[in-house]
Amino acid sequence: MSRVPIHLKVKLPFSWIATRTLFPRLFSQMADLSGMRKPYHSTEDVFDIDHLISLDPLQQFNAWLHEACKDKTILEPNAMALATATKDGVPSVRMILMKGFDVSGFRFFTNYNSRKAIELNTNPRVSLMFYWEPLKKSVRIEGTVEKLSEEKSTEYFSVRPKDSQLGALASNQSSVISGRDALLSKYKELQEQYAQQESVPKPEFWGGYVVKPFAYEFWQGQTNRLHDRLRFRKLREGELLDESVMHKGEDGWVIERLCP
Ligand SMILES: Cc1cc2nc3c(=O)[nH]c(=O)nc-3n(C[C@H](O)[C@H](O)[C@H](O)COP(=O)(O)O)c2cc1C
């Protein structure tokens, strides 16, 4: 006997057929996005070496992030994609929030048992990507991660709203769960357990990482697709500065222009 619930048996085929019949254009548009195109920067508004605010990529990142923070249409300028990979090179990517940066690197927080954390345990190489759509600017960072100290993780956990603290406690991030109810009942159980306390202690399975960059790419989009791409990287051992294609940055960084 079929184990498909009766409401799915009835509703799914009906809604599928009805949607296709009533909205055929929607379906054809979903299949073809070739006409979807927005203007980027004009040829009078390019991003070249002499437009860099600094020859230090961290300062340059700081300048672009500030620009993104000033744009009120960008609600989460600190949102970034984090790409990780297993030790065999199987990639995965997800959005996270960058919670601070300085010369030591870019910090984020997560569950140490999550898929990303398991991948980071055996392969610390990551790539980060910020995209600020209204500015048509993105920054791509490559580096390696290290775990933040317990003190630093605790310090950040303690300033999170209590609801978020409880949420972190309730979620065995990336694990399979029977349904939303199971998560909610765990959350309610924790709410009761910590009802008398203003905040919740950080669980040991939760904490931060710092990404230590070895390359940055600053990208700015051009309408004609001749996008600007300036990459900062360190010279490889024994590699000499080739002045025909490289510019000397600060602190051993070199800057190169990449084809779009
Ligand atoms: C805008 C945005 C910000 C997010 N910020 C975080 C974050 O800072 N930390 C985190 O663990 N997950 C964050 N998430 C959820 C992750 O995208 C992801 O679902 C979760 O970390 C599990 O990923 P994993 O299974 O690959 O480990 C965020 C999601 C979005 C869309």
The ligand as a MOL file (V3000), in Angstrom:
LIG
                    3D

  0  0  0     0  0            999 V3000
M  V30 BEGIN CTAB
M  V30 COUNTS 31 33 0 0 0
M  V30 BEGIN ATOM
M  V30 1 C 22.4620 36.3070 5.5770 0
M  V30 2 C 22.7780 35.0330 6.3200 0
M  V30 3 C 23.6270 35.0710 7.4050 0
M  V30 4 C 23.9520 33.9030 8.0970 0
M  V30 5 N 24.8480 33.9800 9.1190 0
M  V30 6 C 25.2840 32.8290 9.7160 0
M  V30 7 C 26.3470 32.8830 10.6660 0
M  V30 8 O 26.9290 33.9410 10.9640 0
M  V30 9 N 26.7280 31.7110 11.2110 0
M  V30 10 C 26.1550 30.5010 10.8810 0
M  V30 11 O 26.5600 29.4700 11.4240 0
M  V30 12 N 25.1630 30.4340 9.9650 0
M  V30 13 C 24.7110 31.5540 9.3670 0
M  V30 14 N 23.7250 31.5090 8.4190 0
M  V30 15 C 23.1690 30.1730 8.0520 0
M  V30 16 C 24.1180 29.4820 7.0690 0
M  V30 17 O 23.9210 29.9930 5.7620 0
M  V30 18 C 23.9590 27.9490 7.0400 0
M  V30 19 O 22.6220 27.5940 6.7760 0
M  V30 20 C 24.3980 27.2950 8.3400 0
M  V30 21 O 25.5530 27.9000 8.8770 0
M  V30 22 C 24.6570 25.8210 8.1350 0
M  V30 23 O 25.6610 25.6410 7.1590 0
M  V30 24 P 26.4890 24.2770 7.0100 0
M  V30 25 O 25.4790 23.1650 7.1300 0
M  V30 26 O 27.1210 24.3420 5.6720 0
M  V30 27 O 27.5030 24.2310 8.1270 0
M  V30 28 C 23.3630 32.6600 7.7220 0
M  V30 29 C 22.4880 32.6300 6.6310 0
M  V30 30 C 22.2170 33.7980 5.9400 0
M  V30 31 C 21.3090 33.7240 4.7320 0
M  V30 END ATOM
M  V30 BEGIN BOND
M  V30 1 1 1 2
M  V30 2 1 2 3
M  V30 3 2 2 30
M  V30 4 2 3 4
M  V30 5 1 4 5
M  V30 6 1 4 28
M  V30 7 2 5 6
M  V30 8 1 6 7
M  V30 9 1 6 13
M  V30 10 2 7 8
M  V30 11 1 7 9
M  V30 12 1 9 10
M  V30 13 2 10 11
M  V30 14 1 10 12
M  V30 15 2 12 13
M  V30 16 1 13 14
M  V30 17 1 14 15
M  V30 18 1 14 28
M  V30 19 1 15 16
M  V30 20 1 16 17
M  V30 21 1 16 18
M  V30 22 1 18 19
M  V30 23 1 18 20
M  V30 24 1 20 21
M  V30 25 1 20 22
M  V30 26 1 22 23
M  V30 27 1 23 24
M  V30 28 2 24 25
M  V30 29 1 24 26
M  V30 30 1 24 27
M  V30 31 2 28 29
M  V30 32 1 29 30
M  V30 33 1 30 31
M  V30 END BOND
M  V30 END CTAB
M  END
